[in-house]
Amino acid sequence: MKADPAGSRRGFVARLGALIGGTTLGARALSAQPRPTGPLVHPEDAWLDTLPRGHRMVFDAFSLQGAVNAGRYGGNWFRSNQSGYGLAPSQLGAVIVLRSAATIFAFDDAAWATYPVLGRQTKPDSTTGQPYTFNPFLRAPVGDAPTQGVQWQELAAMGVHFAVCNGTTTALAGALAGPGASAEAIETQRKALASHLIPNAHLMATGIVALGRAQEKGYTFGCGG
């Protein structure tokens, strides 16, 4: 019996049509699936939604000078919005991200007095030659103040909030726990540090995550350094 080329071709075309049809149906099914309309939402970031929405800015600080700059820019931002636009602080949302070398300035005076390693991360008190035993951004130092007049209480009163890097906090906890410390010991130390945050401060997974989350929520980026 002779082969039927035409029949073979018809069979092939039918199978190909079925394959294409199935693929098309699959593509249509995929395209019918709901697609995300914006960034994912996480409960850890909910505090960013509570700040005023009139205008929003996030200032990034990862060094001592960056913390000074972020504080200056933040204060100027509030004052110029008030003088130039008649806006009250209650209409403005501002966040300063304290990460990397600036993370130490997210802890209160009690932490600085308890953990000398914090004071050793910056230049010493010019009046004593010794490391600071208090957070110079919380208590105005005398002499050659490294904070250059920037004070967290003033900014917090305006409405500034602080996003604190948990990654650096954990690294500090490891240094405090000592060489060879167990994960449990480091976590205990981290929790102790986290209980000494400055006013309006929120611990975030890392500072860079906080910076990204804030911008996703409509905060304009400002570089402190």
Stockholm file with secondary structure:
# STOCKHOLM 1.0

chainA/1-225         MKADPAGSRRGFVARLGALIGGTTLGARALSAQPRPTGPLVHPEDAWLDTLPRGHRMVFDAFSLQGAVNAGRYGGNWFRSNQSGYGLAPSQLGAVIVLRSAATIFAFDDAAWATYPVLGRQTKPDSTTGQPYTFNPFLRAPVGDAPTQGVQWQELAAMGVHFAVCNGTTTALAGALAGPGASAEAIETQRKALASHLIPNAHLMATGIVALGRAQEKGYTFGCGG
#=GR chainA/1-225 SS CCCCHHHHHHHHHHHHHHHHHHHHHHHHHHHTSCCCCSCCCCGGGTHHHHSCCSEEEEEEECSHHHHHHHHHHHHHHHHHHHHHHCCCGGGEEEEEEECGGGGGGGBCHHHHHHCHHHHTTSCCCTTTSSCCSSCTTTSCCSSSCTTTTCCHHHHHHHTEEEEEEHHHHHHHHHHHHCTTCCHHHHHHHHHHHHTTBCTTEEEESCHHHHHHHHHHTTCEEEECC
#=GC SS_cons         CCCCHHHHHHHHHHHHHHHHHHHHHHHHHHHTSCCCCSCCCCGGGTHHHHSCCSEEEEEEECSHHHHHHHHHHHHHHHHHHHHHHCCCGGGEEEEEEECGGGGGGGBCHHHHHHCHHHHTTSCCCTTTSSCCSSCTTTSCCSSSCTTTTCCHHHHHHHTEEEEEEHHHHHHHHHHHHCTTCCHHHHHHHHHHHHTTBCTTEEEESCHHHHHHHHHHTTCEEEECC
//
